[in-house]
Every structure is written in C-alpha cells, then in structure tokens.
Amino acid sequence: MSQWPAAKAKRVLAALLTLGWRVKRQTGSHKTLAREGWADVVFAFHDGEEIGPRMLARVAKHTGLRPEDL
C-alpha cells in the first residue's frame, strides 16, 4: 500500500506553493514552478483532475513534497 493518497491537482499545487514553490510562467494548464535550490518543475494538471498515488510519488521526488504536506 502506498503512503500517498490520491488528491486533486488544486490541493497538490496549493501544498507546493506553501512549501515555497512559485509559478514562474504558465501556458494553458502547464505551469512551470520554480524554487531556490531546485530545478524547475512543469506542473501539467487541471485543477479538478485527480492525481493518483504513483504520480504523486513522482511529483514528490522532484519537489520535496511529503504526504503530510497534503
């Protein structure tokens, strides 16, 4: 069983912004997020879209997101 719950993209983005990520630029639903000391990350999800545990684990690997941040 994964430690990651499924979550809406809007909630995940809000958690990333709380961690210090900022939207560097946006084209449509593709947001490029930036944070000091980290490589830029493209967040390409619509707000109402459900992100599953596997994808959340991938996002976490590149952003430092933890399950308790959601």
Distance bins in CASP14 RR format, pairs under 12 A and 6 or more apart:
PFRMAT RR
TARGET T0000
AUTHOR 0000-0000-0000
RMODE 2
METHOD distances of the structure
MODEL  1
1 53 0 0 0 0 1 0 0 0 0 0 0
2 52 0 0 0 0 1 0 0 0 0 0 0
2 53 1 1 0 0 0 0 0 0 0 0 0
2 54 1 0 0 1 0 0 0 0 0 0 0
2 55 0 0 0 0 0 1 0 0 0 0 0
2 56 0 0 0 0 1 0 0 0 0 0 0
2 57 1 0 0 1 0 0 0 0 0 0 0
2 58 0 0 0 0 0 1 0 0 0 0 0
2 60 0 0 0 0 0 1 0 0 0 0 0
2 67 0 0 0 0 1 0 0 0 0 0 0
3 53 0 0 0 0 1 0 0 0 0 0 0
3 54 0 0 0 0 0 1 0 0 0 0 0
3 56 0 0 0 0 1 0 0 0 0 0 0
3 57 0 0 0 0 1 0 0 0 0 0 0
3 60 0 0 0 0 1 0 0 0 0 0 0
3 65 0 0 0 0 0 1 0 0 0 0 0
3 66 0 0 0 0 1 0 0 0 0 0 0
3 67 1 0 1 0 0 0 0 0 0 0 0
3 68 0 0 0 0 1 0 0 0 0 0 0
3 70 0 0 0 0 0 1 0 0 0 0 0
4 12 0 0 0 0 0 1 0 0 0 0 0
4 51 0 0 0 0 1 0 0 0 0 0 0
4 52 1 0 0 1 0 0 0 0 0 0 0
4 53 1 1 0 0 0 0 0 0 0 0 0
4 54 1 0 0 1 0 0 0 0 0 0 0
4 55 0 0 0 0 1 0 0 0 0 0 0
4 56 1 0 1 0 0 0 0 0 0 0 0
4 57 1 0 1 0 0 0 0 0 0 0 0
4 58 0 0 0 0 1 0 0 0 0 0 0
4 59 0 0 0 0 1 0 0 0 0 0 0
4 60 1 0 0 1 0 0 0 0 0 0 0
4 61 0 0 0 0 0 1 0 0 0 0 0
4 65 0 0 0 0 1 0 0 0 0 0 0
4 66 0 0 0 0 1 0 0 0 0 0 0
4 67 1 0 1 0 0 0 0 0 0 0 0
4 68 0 0 0 0 0 1 0 0 0 0 0
4 69 0 0 0 0 0 1 0 0 0 0 0
4 70 0 0 0 0 1 0 0 0 0 0 0
5 11 0 0 0 0 0 1 0 0 0 0 0
5 12 0 0 0 0 0 1 0 0 0 0 0
5 50 0 0 0 0 0 1 0 0 0 0 0
5 51 0 0 0 0 1 0 0 0 0 0 0
5 52 0 0 0 0 1 0 0 0 0 0 0
5 53 1 0 0 1 0 0 0 0 0 0 0
5 56 1 0 0 1 0 0 0 0 0 0 0
5 57 0 0 0 0 0 1 0 0 0 0 0
5 67 1 0 0 1 0 0 0 0 0 0 0
5 68 0 0 0 0 0 1 0 0 0 0 0
5 69 0 0 0 0 0 1 0 0 0 0 0
5 70 1 0 0 1 0 0 0 0 0 0 0
6 12 0 0 0 0 0 1 0 0 0 0 0
6 48 0 0 0 0 0 1 0 0 0 0 0
6 49 0 0 0 0 0 1 0 0 0 0 0
6 50 1 0 1 0 0 0 0 0 0 0 0
6 51 1 0 0 1 0 0 0 0 0 0 0
6 52 1 0 1 0 0 0 0 0 0 0 0
6 53 1 0 0 1 0 0 0 0 0 0 0
6 54 0 0 0 0 1 0 0 0 0 0 0
6 55 0 0 0 0 1 0 0 0 0 0 0
6 56 1 0 0 1 0 0 0 0 0 0 0
6 57 0 0 0 0 0 1 0 0 0 0 0
6 67 0 0 0 0 0 1 0 0 0 0 0
6 70 0 0 0 0 0 1 0 0 0 0 0
7 13 0 0 0 0 0 1 0 0 0 0 0
7 14 0 0 0 0 0 1 0 0 0 0 0
7 15 0 0 0 0 1 0 0 0 0 0 0
7 16 0 0 0 0 0 1 0 0 0 0 0
7 45 0 0 0 0 0 1 0 0 0 0 0
7 47 0 0 0 0 0 1 0 0 0 0 0
7 48 0 0 0 0 0 1 0 0 0 0 0
7 49 0 0 0 0 0 1 0 0 0 0 0
7 50 1 0 0 1 0 0 0 0 0 0 0
7 51 1 0 1 0 0 0 0 0 0 0 0
7 52 1 0 0 1 0 0 0 0 0 0 0
7 53 0 0 0 0 1 0 0 0 0 0 0
7 55 0 0 0 0 1 0 0 0 0 0 0
7 56 1 0 0 1 0 0 0 0 0 0 0
7 57 0 0 0 0 0 1 0 0 0 0 0
7 59 0 0 0 0 1 0 0 0 0 0 0
7 60 0 0 0 0 0 1 0 0 0 0 0
7 65 0 0 0 0 0 1 0 0 0 0 0
7 67 0 0 0 0 1 0 0 0 0 0 0
7 69 0 0 0 0 0 1 0 0 0 0 0
7 70 1 0 1 0 0 0 0 0 0 0 0
8 14 0 0 0 0 1 0 0 0 0 0 0
8 15 0 0 0 0 0 1 0 0 0 0 0
8 45 0 0 0 0 1 0 0 0 0 0 0
8 46 0 0 0 0 1 0 0 0 0 0 0
8 47 1 0 0 1 0 0 0 0 0 0 0
8 48 1 0 1 0 0 0 0 0 0 0 0
8 49 1 0 0 1 0 0 0 0 0 0 0
8 50 1 0 0 1 0 0 0 0 0 0 0
8 51 1 0 0 1 0 0 0 0 0 0 0
8 52 0 0 0 0 0 1 0 0 0 0 0
8 56 0 0 0 0 0 1 0 0 0 0 0
8 70 0 0 0 0 1 0 0 0 0 0 0
9 15 0 0 0 0 0 1 0 0 0 0 0
9 16 0 0 0 0 0 1 0 0 0 0 0
9 29 0 0 0 0 1 0 0 0 0 0 0
9 31 0 0 0 0 0 1 0 0 0 0 0
9 43 1 0 0 1 0 0 0 0 0 0 0
9 44 0 0 0 0 1 0 0 0 0 0 0
9 45 1 1 0 0 0 0 0 0 0 0 0
9 46 1 0 0 1 0 0 0 0 0 0 0
9 47 1 0 1 0 0 0 0 0 0 0 0
9 48 1 0 1 0 0 0 0 0 0 0 0
9 49 1 0 1 0 0 0 0 0 0 0 0
9 50 1 0 0 1 0 0 0 0 0 0 0
9 51 1 0 1 0 0 0 0 0 0 0 0
9 52 0 0 0 0 0 1 0 0 0 0 0
9 55 0 0 0 0 1 0 0 0 0 0 0
9 56 0 0 0 0 0 1 0 0 0 0 0
9 59 0 0 0 0 1 0 0 0 0 0 0
9 70 0 0 0 0 0 1 0 0 0 0 0
10 16 0 0 0 0 0 1 0 0 0 0 0
10 17 0 0 0 0 0 1 0 0 0 0 0
10 29 0 0 0 0 0 1 0 0 0 0 0
10 31 0 0 0 0 0 1 0 0 0 0 0
10 43 0 0 0 0 0 1 0 0 0 0 0
10 45 0 0 0 0 1 0 0 0 0 0 0
10 46 0 0 0 0 1 0 0 0 0 0 0
10 47 1 0 1 0 0 0 0 0 0 0 0
10 48 1 0 1 0 0 0 0 0 0 0 0
10 49 0 0 0 0 1 0 0 0 0 0 0
10 50 0 0 0 0 0 1 0 0 0 0 0
10 51 0 0 0 0 0 1 0 0 0 0 0
10 70 0 0 0 0 0 1 0 0 0 0 0
11 17 0 0 0 0 0 1 0 0 0 0 0
11 18 0 0 0 0 0 1 0 0 0 0 0
11 45 0 0 0 0 0 1 0 0 0 0 0
11 47 0 0 0 0 1 0 0 0 0 0 0
11 48 0 0 0 0 1 0 0 0 0 0 0
11 49 0 0 0 0 0 1 0 0 0 0 0
11 50 0 0 0 0 0 1 0 0 0 0 0
11 51 0 0 0 0 1 0 0 0 0 0 0
11 52 0 0 0 0 0 1 0 0 0 0 0
11 56 0 0 0 0 0 1 0 0 0 0 0
11 65 0 0 0 0 0 1 0 0 0 0 0
11 69 0 0 0 0 0 1 0 0 0 0 0
11 70 1 0 0 1 0 0 0 0 0 0 0
12 18 0 0 0 0 0 1 0 0 0 0 0
12 19 0 0 0 0 0 1 0 0 0 0 0
12 21 0 0 0 0 0 1 0 0 0 0 0
12 31 0 0 0 0 0 1 0 0 0 0 0
12 33 0 0 0 0 0 1 0 0 0 0 0
12 41 0 0 0 0 0 1 0 0 0 0 0
12 43 0 0 0 0 1 0 0 0 0 0 0
12 44 0 0 0 0 0 1 0 0 0 0 0
12 45 1 0 0 1 0 0 0 0 0 0 0
12 46 0 0 0 0 0 1 0 0 0 0 0
12 47 0 0 0 0 1 0 0 0 0 0 0
12 48 0 0 0 0 0 1 0 0 0 0 0
12 49 0 0 0 0 1 0 0 0 0 0 0
12 50 0 0 0 0 0 1 0 0 0 0 0
12 51 1 0 1 0 0 0 0 0 0 0 0
12 52 0 0 0 0 1 0 0 0 0 0 0
12 53 0 0 0 0 0 1 0 0 0 0 0
12 55 0 0 0 0 1 0 0 0 0 0 0
12 56 1 0 0 1 0 0 0 0 0 0 0
12 57 0 0 0 0 0 1 0 0 0 0 0
12 58 0 0 0 0 0 1 0 0 0 0 0
12 59 1 0 0 1 0 0 0 0 0 0 0
12 60 0 0 0 0 1 0 0 0 0 0 0
12 63 0 0 0 0 1 0 0 0 0 0 0
12 64 0 0 0 0 0 1 0 0 0 0 0
12 65 1 0 0 1 0 0 0 0 0 0 0
12 66 0 0 0 0 0 1 0 0 0 0 0
12 67 0 0 0 0 0 1 0 0 0 0 0
12 69 0 0 0 0 1 0 0 0 0 0 0
12 70 1 0 0 1 0 0 0 0 0 0 0
13 19 0 0 0 0 0 1 0 0 0 0 0
13 20 0 0 0 0 0 1 0 0 0 0 0
13 21 0 0 0 0 1 0 0 0 0 0 0
13 22 0 0 0 0 0 1 0 0 0 0 0
13 23 0 0 0 0 1 0 0 0 0 0 0
13 26 0 0 0 0 0 1 0 0 0 0 0
13 29 0 0 0 0 0 1 0 0 0 0 0
13 31 1 0 0 1 0 0 0 0 0 0 0
13 33 0 0 0 0 1 0 0 0 0 0 0
13 41 0 0 0 0 0 1 0 0 0 0 0
13 43 1 0 0 1 0 0 0 0 0 0 0
13 44 0 0 0 0 0 1 0 0 0 0 0
13 45 1 0 0 1 0 0 0 0 0 0 0
13 46 0 0 0 0 0 1 0 0 0 0 0
13 47 1 0 0 1 0 0 0 0 0 0 0
13 48 0 0 0 0 0 1 0 0 0 0 0
13 49 0 0 0 0 0 1 0 0 0 0 0
13 51 0 0 0 0 1 0 0 0 0 0 0
13 59 0 0 0 0 1 0 0 0 0 0 0
13 63 0 0 0 0 0 1 0 0 0 0 0
13 65 0 0 0 0 0 1 0 0 0 0 0
13 69 0 0 0 0 0 1 0 0 0 0 0
13 70 0 0 0 0 0 1 0 0 0 0 0
14 20 0 0 0 0 0 1 0 0 0 0 0
14 21 0 0 0 0 0 1 0 0 0 0 0
14 23 0 0 0 0 0 1 0 0 0 0 0
14 43 0 0 0 0 0 1 0 0 0 0 0
14 47 0 0 0 0 1 0 0 0 0 0 0
14 65 0 0 0 0 0 1 0 0 0 0 0
14 69 0 0 0 0 1 0 0 0 0 0 0
14 70 0 0 0 0 1 0 0 0 0 0 0
15 21 0 0 0 0 1 0 0 0 0 0 0
15 33 0 0 0 0 0 1 0 0 0 0 0
15 43 0 0 0 0 0 1 0 0 0 0 0
15 51 0 0 0 0 0 1 0 0 0 0 0
15 56 0 0 0 0 0 1 0 0 0 0 0
15 59 0 0 0 0 1 0 0 0 0 0 0
15 60 0 0 0 0 0 1 0 0 0 0 0
15 63 0 0 0 0 1 0 0 0 0 0 0
15 64 0 0 0 0 0 1 0 0 0 0 0
15 65 1 0 0 1 0 0 0 0 0 0 0
15 66 0 0 0 0 1 0 0 0 0 0 0
15 67 0 0 0 0 0 1 0 0 0 0 0
15 68 0 0 0 0 1 0 0 0 0 0 0
15 69 1 0 1 0 0 0 0 0 0 0 0
15 70 1 0 1 0 0 0 0 0 0 0 0
16 22 0 0 0 0 1 0 0 0 0 0 0
16 23 0 0 0 0 1 0 0 0 0 0 0
16 31 0 0 0 0 1 0 0 0 0 0 0
16 33 1 0 0 1 0 0 0 0 0 0 0
16 34 0 0 0 0 0 1 0 0 0 0 0
16 35 0 0 0 0 1 0 0 0 0 0 0
16 38 0 0 0 0 0 1 0 0 0 0 0
16 41 0 0 0 0 1 0 0 0 0 0 0
16 43 1 0 0 1 0 0 0 0 0 0 0
16 45 0 0 0 0 0 1 0 0 0 0 0
16 51 0 0 0 0 0 1 0 0 0 0 0
16 56 0 0 0 0 0 1 0 0 0 0 0
16 59 0 0 0 0 1 0 0 0 0 0 0
16 60 0 0 0 0 1 0 0 0 0 0 0
16 62 0 0 0 0 0 1 0 0 0 0 0
16 63 1 0 1 0 0 0 0 0 0 0 0
16 64 0 0 0 0 1 0 0 0 0 0 0
16 65 1 0 0 1 0 0 0 0 0 0 0
16 66 0 0 0 0 0 1 0 0 0 0 0
16 69 0 0 0 0 1 0 0 0 0 0 0
16 70 0 0 0 0 0 1 0 0 0 0 0
17 23 1 0 0 1 0 0 0 0 0 0 0
17 31 0 0 0 0 0 1 0 0 0 0 0
17 33 0 0 0 0 1 0 0 0 0 0 0
17 34 0 0 0 0 0 1 0 0 0 0 0
17 35 0 0 0 0 1 0 0 0 0 0 0
17 43 0 0 0 0 0 1 0 0 0 0 0
17 63 0 0 0 0 0 1 0 0 0 0 0
17 65 0 0 0 0 0 1 0 0 0 0 0
17 69 0 0 0 0 0 1 0 0 0 0 0
18 35 0 0 0 0 0 1 0 0 0 0 0
18 63 0 0 0 0 0 1 0 0 0 0 0
18 65 0 0 0 0 1 0 0 0 0 0 0
18 66 0 0 0 0 0 1 0 0 0 0 0
18 68 0 0 0 0 0 1 0 0 0 0 0
18 69 1 0 0 1 0 0 0 0 0 0 0
18 70 0 0 0 0 0 1 0 0 0 0 0
19 33 0 0 0 0 1 0 0 0 0 0 0
19 35 1 0 0 1 0 0 0 0 0 0 0
19 36 0 0 0 0 0 1 0 0 0 0 0
19 38 0 0 0 0 1 0 0 0 0 0 0
19 41 0 0 0 0 0 1 0 0 0 0 0
19 59 0 0 0 0 0 1 0 0 0 0 0
19 60 0 0 0 0 0 1 0 0 0 0 0
19 63 1 0 0 1 0 0 0 0 0 0 0
19 64 1 0 0 1 0 0 0 0 0 0 0
19 65 1 0 0 1 0 0 0 0 0 0 0
19 66 0 0 0 0 1 0 0 0 0 0 0
19 68 0 0 0 0 0 1 0 0 0 0 0
19 69 1 0 0 1 0 0 0 0 0 0 0
19 70 0 0 0 0 0 1 0 0 0 0 0
20 33 0 0 0 0 1 0 0 0 0 0 0
20 34 0 0 0 0 1 0 0 0 0 0 0
20 35 1 0 1 0 0 0 0 0 0 0 0
20 36 0 0 0 0 1 0 0 0 0 0 0
20 37 0 0 0 0 0 1 0 0 0 0 0
20 38 0 0 0 0 1 0 0 0 0 0 0
20 63 0 0 0 0 1 0 0 0 0 0 0
20 64 0 0 0 0 0 1 0 0 0 0 0
20 65 0 0 0 0 0 1 0 0 0 0 0
20 69 0 0 0 0 0 1 0 0 0 0 0
21 31 0 0 0 0 1 0 0 0 0 0 0
21 32 0 0 0 0 0 1 0 0 0 0 0
21 33 1 0 1 0 0 0 0 0 0 0 0
21 34 1 0 0 1 0 0 0 0 0 0 0
21 35 1 0 1 0 0 0 0 0 0 0 0
21 36 0 0 0 0 1 0 0 0 0 0 0
21 37 0 0 0 0 0 1 0 0 0 0 0
21 38 1 0 0 1 0 0 0 0 0 0 0
21 39 0 0 0 0 0 1 0 0 0 0 0
21 40 0 0 0 0 1 0 0 0 0 0 0
21 41 1 0 0 1 0 0 0 0 0 0 0
21 42 0 0 0 0 0 1 0 0 0 0 0
21 43 0 0 0 0 1 0 0 0 0 0 0
21 59 0 0 0 0 0 1 0 0 0 0 0
21 62 0 0 0 0 0 1 0 0 0 0 0
21 63 1 0 0 1 0 0 0 0 0 0 0
21 64 0 0 0 0 1 0 0 0 0 0 0
21 65 0 0 0 0 1 0 0 0 0 0 0
21 69 0 0 0 0 0 1 0 0 0 0 0
22 31 0 0 0 0 1 0 0 0 0 0 0
22 32 0 0 0 0 1 0 0 0 0 0 0
22 33 1 0 0 1 0 0 0 0 0 0 0
22 34 1 0 1 0 0 0 0 0 0 0 0
22 35 1 0 0 1 0 0 0 0 0 0 0
22 36 0 0 0 0 1 0 0 0 0 0 0
22 38 0 0 0 0 0 1 0 0 0 0 0
22 40 0 0 0 0 0 1 0 0 0 0 0
22 41 0 0 0 0 0 1 0 0 0 0 0
22 43 0 0 0 0 0 1 0 0 0 0 0
23 29 0 0 0 0 0 1 0 0 0 0 0
23 30 0 0 0 0 0 1 0 0 0 0 0
23 31 1 0 1 0 0 0 0 0 0 0 0
23 32 1 0 0 1 0 0 0 0 0 0 0
23 33 1 0 0 1 0 0 0 0 0 0 0
23 34 0 0 0 0 1 0 0 0 0 0 0
23 35 0 0 0 0 0 1 0 0 0 0 0
23 40 0 0 0 0 0 1 0 0 0 0 0
23 41 0 0 0 0 0 1 0 0 0 0 0
23 42 0 0 0 0 0 1 0 0 0 0 0
23 43 0 0 0 0 1 0 0 0 0 0 0
24 30 0 0 0 0 0 1 0 0 0 0 0
24 31 0 0 0 0 1 0 0 0 0 0 0
24 32 1 0 1 0 0 0 0 0 0 0 0
24 33 1 0 0 1 0 0 0 0 0 0 0
24 34 1 0 1 0 0 0 0 0 0 0 0
24 35 0 0 0 0 1 0 0 0 0 0 0
24 36 0 0 0 0 0 1 0 0 0 0 0
24 38 0 0 0 0 0 1 0 0 0 0 0
24 39 0 0 0 0 0 1 0 0 0 0 0
24 40 1 0 0 1 0 0 0 0 0 0 0
24 41 0 0 0 0 1 0 0 0 0 0 0
24 42 0 0 0 0 1 0 0 0 0 0 0
24 43 0 0 0 0 0 1 0 0 0 0 0
25 31 1 0 0 1 0 0 0 0 0 0 0
25 32 1 0 1 0 0 0 0 0 0 0 0
25 33 0 0 0 0 1 0 0 0 0 0 0
25 34 0 0 0 0 1 0 0 0 0 0 0
25 40 0 0 0 0 1 0 0 0 0 0 0
25 42 0 0 0 0 0 1 0 0 0 0 0
25 43 0 0 0 0 0 1 0 0 0 0 0
26 32 1 0 0 1 0 0 0 0 0 0 0
26 33 0 0 0 0 1 0 0 0 0 0 0
26 34 0 0 0 0 0 1 0 0 0 0 0
26 42 0 0 0 0 0 1 0 0 0 0 0
26 43 0 0 0 0 1 0 0 0 0 0 0
26 44 0 0 0 0 0 1 0 0 0 0 0
27 42 0 0 0 0 1 0 0 0 0 0 0
27 43 0 0 0 0 0 1 0 0 0 0 0
27 44 0 0 0 0 1 0 0 0 0 0 0
28 42 0 0 0 0 0 1 0 0 0 0 0
28 43 0 0 0 0 0 1 0 0 0 0 0
28 44 0 0 0 0 1 0 0 0 0 0 0
28 45 0 0 0 0 0 1 0 0 0 0 0
28 46 0 0 0 0 1 0 0 0 0 0 0
28 47 0 0 0 0 0 1 0 0 0 0 0
29 42 0 0 0 0 0 1 0 0 0 0 0
29 43 0 0 0 0 1 0 0 0 0 0 0
29 44 1 0 0 1 0 0 0 0 0 0 0
29 45 1 0 0 1 0 0 0 0 0 0 0
29 46 1 0 1 0 0 0 0 0 0 0 0
29 47 0 0 0 0 1 0 0 0 0 0 0
29 48 0 0 0 0 0 1 0 0 0 0 0
29 49 0 0 0 0 1 0 0 0 0 0 0
30 40 0 0 0 0 0 1 0 0 0 0 0
30 41 0 0 0 0 0 1 0 0 0 0 0
30 42 1 0 1 0 0 0 0 0 0 0 0
30 43 1 0 0 1 0 0 0 0 0 0 0
30 44 1 0 1 0 0 0 0 0 0 0 0
30 45 0 0 0 0 1 0 0 0 0 0 0
30 46 0 0 0 0 0 1 0 0 0 0 0
31 40 0 0 0 0 0 1 0 0 0 0 0
31 41 0 0 0 0 1 0 0 0 0 0 0
31 42 1 0 0 1 0 0 0 0 0 0 0
31 43 1 0 1 0 0 0 0 0 0 0 0
31 44 1 0 0 1 0 0 0 0 0 0 0
31 45 0 0 0 0 1 0 0 0 0 0 0
31 46 0 0 0 0 0 1 0 0 0 0 0
31 47 0 0 0 0 0 1 0 0 0 0 0
32 39 0 0 0 0 0 1 0 0 0 0 0
32 40 1 0 1 0 0 0 0 0 0 0 0
32 41 1 0 0 1 0 0 0 0 0 0 0
32 42 1 0 1 0 0 0 0 0 0 0 0
32 43 1 0 0 1 0 0 0 0 0 0 0
32 44 0 0 0 0 1 0 0 0 0 0 0
33 39 0 0 0 0 0 1 0 0 0 0 0
33 40 1 0 0 1 0 0 0 0 0 0 0
33 41 1 0 1 0 0 0 0 0 0 0 0
33 42 1 0 0 1 0 0 0 0 0 0 0
33 43 1 0 1 0 0 0 0 0 0 0 0
33 44 0 0 0 0 0 1 0 0 0 0 0
33 45 0 0 0 0 0 1 0 0 0 0 0
33 59 0 0 0 0 0 1 0 0 0 0 0
33 62 0 0 0 0 1 0 0 0 0 0 0
33 63 1 0 0 1 0 0 0 0 0 0 0
33 64 0 0 0 0 0 1 0 0 0 0 0
33 65 0 0 0 0 0 1 0 0 0 0 0
34 40 1 0 1 0 0 0 0 0 0 0 0
34 41 0 0 0 0 1 0 0 0 0 0 0
34 42 0 0 0 0 0 1 0 0 0 0 0
34 43 0 0 0 0 0 1 0 0 0 0 0
34 63 0 0 0 0 0 1 0 0 0 0 0
35 41 0 0 0 0 1 0 0 0 0 0 0
35 43 0 0 0 0 0 1 0 0 0 0 0
35 62 0 0 0 0 0 1 0 0 0 0 0
35 63 1 0 0 1 0 0 0 0 0 0 0
35 64 0 0 0 0 1 0 0 0 0 0 0
35 65 0 0 0 0 0 1 0 0 0 0 0
37 63 0 0 0 0 0 1 0 0 0 0 0
37 64 0 0 0 0 0 1 0 0 0 0 0
38 61 0 0 0 0 0 1 0 0 0 0 0
38 62 1 0 0 1 0 0 0 0 0 0 0
38 63 1 0 0 1 0 0 0 0 0 0 0
38 64 0 0 0 0 1 0 0 0 0 0 0
38 65 0 0 0 0 0 1 0 0 0 0 0
39 61 0 0 0 0 0 1 0 0 0 0 0
39 62 1 0 0 1 0 0 0 0 0 0 0
39 63 0 0 0 0 1 0 0 0 0 0 0
39 64 0 0 0 0 0 1 0 0 0 0 0
40 62 0 0 0 0 1 0 0 0 0 0 0
40 63 0 0 0 0 0 1 0 0 0 0 0
41 58 0 0 0 0 0 1 0 0 0 0 0
41 59 1 0 0 1 0 0 0 0 0 0 0
41 60 0 0 0 0 0 1 0 0 0 0 0
41 61 0 0 0 0 0 1 0 0 0 0 0
41 62 1 0 1 0 0 0 0 0 0 0 0
41 63 1 0 1 0 0 0 0 0 0 0 0
41 64 0 0 0 0 1 0 0 0 0 0 0
41 65 0 0 0 0 0 1 0 0 0 0 0
42 59 0 0 0 0 0 1 0 0 0 0 0
42 62 0 0 0 0 1 0 0 0 0 0 0
42 63 0 0 0 0 0 1 0 0 0 0 0
43 49 0 0 0 0 0 1 0 0 0 0 0
43 51 0 0 0 0 0 1 0 0 0 0 0
43 55 0 0 0 0 0 1 0 0 0 0 0
43 58 0 0 0 0 0 1 0 0 0 0 0
43 59 1 0 0 1 0 0 0 0 0 0 0
43 62 0 0 0 0 0 1 0 0 0 0 0
43 63 0 0 0 0 1 0 0 0 0 0 0
43 65 0 0 0 0 0 1 0 0 0 0 0
44 51 0 0 0 0 0 1 0 0 0 0 0
44 55 0 0 0 0 0 1 0 0 0 0 0
44 59 0 0 0 0 0 1 0 0 0 0 0
45 51 1 0 0 1 0 0 0 0 0 0 0
45 52 0 0 0 0 0 1 0 0 0 0 0
45 55 0 0 0 0 1 0 0 0 0 0 0
45 56 0 0 0 0 0 1 0 0 0 0 0
45 58 0 0 0 0 0 1 0 0 0 0 0
45 59 0 0 0 0 1 0 0 0 0 0 0
49 55 0 0 0 0 1 0 0 0 0 0 0
50 56 0 0 0 0 0 1 0 0 0 0 0
51 57 0 0 0 0 0 1 0 0 0 0 0
51 58 0 0 0 0 1 0 0 0 0 0 0
51 59 1 0 0 1 0 0 0 0 0 0 0
51 60 0 0 0 0 0 1 0 0 0 0 0
51 65 0 0 0 0 0 1 0 0 0 0 0
51 70 0 0 0 0 0 1 0 0 0 0 0
52 58 0 0 0 0 1 0 0 0 0 0 0
52 59 0 0 0 0 1 0 0 0 0 0 0
52 60 0 0 0 0 0 1 0 0 0 0 0
52 70 0 0 0 0 0 1 0 0 0 0 0
53 59 0 0 0 0 0 1 0 0 0 0 0
53 60 0 0 0 0 0 1 0 0 0 0 0
53 67 0 0 0 0 1 0 0 0 0 0 0
53 70 0 0 0 0 0 1 0 0 0 0 0
54 60 0 0 0 0 0 1 0 0 0 0 0
54 61 0 0 0 0 0 1 0 0 0 0 0
55 61 0 0 0 0 0 1 0 0 0 0 0
55 62 0 0 0 0 0 1 0 0 0 0 0
55 65 0 0 0 0 0 1 0 0 0 0 0
56 62 0 0 0 0 0 1 0 0 0 0 0
56 63 0 0 0 0 0 1 0 0 0 0 0
56 64 0 0 0 0 0 1 0 0 0 0 0
56 65 1 0 0 1 0 0 0 0 0 0 0
56 66 0 0 0 0 0 1 0 0 0 0 0
56 67 0 0 0 0 1 0 0 0 0 0 0
56 69 0 0 0 0 0 1 0 0 0 0 0
56 70 0 0 0 0 1 0 0 0 0 0 0
57 63 0 0 0 0 0 1 0 0 0 0 0
57 64 0 0 0 0 0 1 0 0 0 0 0
57 65 0 0 0 0 1 0 0 0 0 0 0
57 66 0 0 0 0 0 1 0 0 0 0 0
57 67 0 0 0 0 1 0 0 0 0 0 0
58 64 0 0 0 0 0 1 0 0 0 0 0
58 65 0 0 0 0 0 1 0 0 0 0 0
59 65 1 0 0 1 0 0 0 0 0 0 0
59 66 0 0 0 0 0 1 0 0 0 0 0
59 67 0 0 0 0 0 1 0 0 0 0 0
59 69 0 0 0 0 0 1 0 0 0 0 0
59 70 0 0 0 0 0 1 0 0 0 0 0
60 66 1 0 0 1 0 0 0 0 0 0 0
60 67 0 0 0 0 1 0 0 0 0 0 0
60 68 0 0 0 0 0 1 0 0 0 0 0
60 69 0 0 0 0 1 0 0 0 0 0 0
60 70 0 0 0 0 1 0 0 0 0 0 0
63 69 0 0 0 0 1 0 0 0 0 0 0
END
